[in-house]
Amino acid sequence: MRILFLQDHLRLGGTEKQTTALAKIGKEIGHQTGLVVFRPGGVLQLQAAKLDFFKELQPFNSRIDEWAPGLKAHIRKFQPDAVVFMGKVAHIHLRKIRRSFPEITTIATYRSGKKPVRYYVRALQNAHGIITNSRNSCDHLSTVLAPYDIPITTIHNGCLVEPNSQALEATNTKRLKLLCVAMFRPQKNQKELLEILAKLPKNLDWECTFSGKGKTLSSCKQLTGQLNLEDRVRFTWNPDPYELYARHNVAVLTSDKEGLPNCLIEAQCSGLPIIAYLVNGVKECFEEGVSGFGIPFGNQAAFSDALALLGNDRKRRIQMAASAKEFGEAHFDFRKQSETFFQDVEFFHAGNRLA
């Protein structure tokens, strides 16, 4: 099949990573794949530029996510059998593309814990099929879109982290080395994690690294100082954070909204147990009590207790690390997940041709 992916911009996010990786591996699986992005540039541009068909539509980075000049012309040039819309903004153009190219199968994706805005809902209602990345999202859409009889499938993200032999060294250390990989946005809720860390027992040996950037970074750094955590908390940024997993032994996340967070999938595949608030699809990232602990949202005391448990019981932490790696390999193998993704694209396309 000829499959074209659409994405507004190649910022460094979980969806954008999956988009570029899927477009690349699609060729290896036997498809002709392409990628069209609206805004030029972005951290992942160099990776995307290696694809056989890669186009940036805006003549300069207007910072207007929705503007897609010449989109129809590039669709005609590539002549896809199916167009896969990745990220919320790309879906603005789904109905227009379906009207202009009725022979093309339009496939929506839903990969967010946020309630879809109106234009996103309309796109989902008009798609030939929808691929979600969590069962939680699938169940939600199945209820919302029940009158429209649109096929909806779930495929968990594949993990893009390469195994690192150094991970065992961090696992065996006595100190609790926490890692939070997330962009600094309000929904990621890092301030609450800092508040939890400030209340940990004084005799607990721990440190925490926050990896990310964004508009709430400055206020989080300020709060770190107010809570007297400068000696235990550090902030860093690396567009390729995978080596961080090797230097830490527990992954933490206090987001108030999530789809299926890549950082938790990457943590499991790297052998890091998880402690995270149970929102949206988070519970699908690990096995409760075996490779991680899910905490009811807002229960800071329970979160603190879980941290103390793994900080004081190194044997339990090592056992959970081994289970995390097993769970990650069993559920998030990128090749297997990608093959399933393209099988679903073929399924939706076959249904469109029969309609």
Secondary structure, 3 states (H helix, E strand, C coil): CEEEEEECCCCCCHHHHHHHHHHHHHHHHCCEEEEEECCCCCCCHHHHCCCCCEEECCCCCCCCCCCCCCHHHHHHHHCCCEEEECCCHHHHHHHHHHHHCCCCEEEEEECCCCCCCHHHHHHHHHCCEEEECCHHHHHHHHHHCHHHCCCEEECCCCECCCCCCCHHHHHHCCCEEEEEECCCCHHHCHHHHHHHHHCCCCCCCEEEEEECCCCCHHHHHHHHHHCCCCCCEEEECCCCCHHHHHCCCEEEECCCCCCCCHHHHHHHHCCCCEEEECCCCHHHHCCECCCEEEECCCCHHHHHHHHHHHHHCHHHHHHHHHHHHHHHHHHCEHHHHHHHHHHHHHHHHHHHHHC
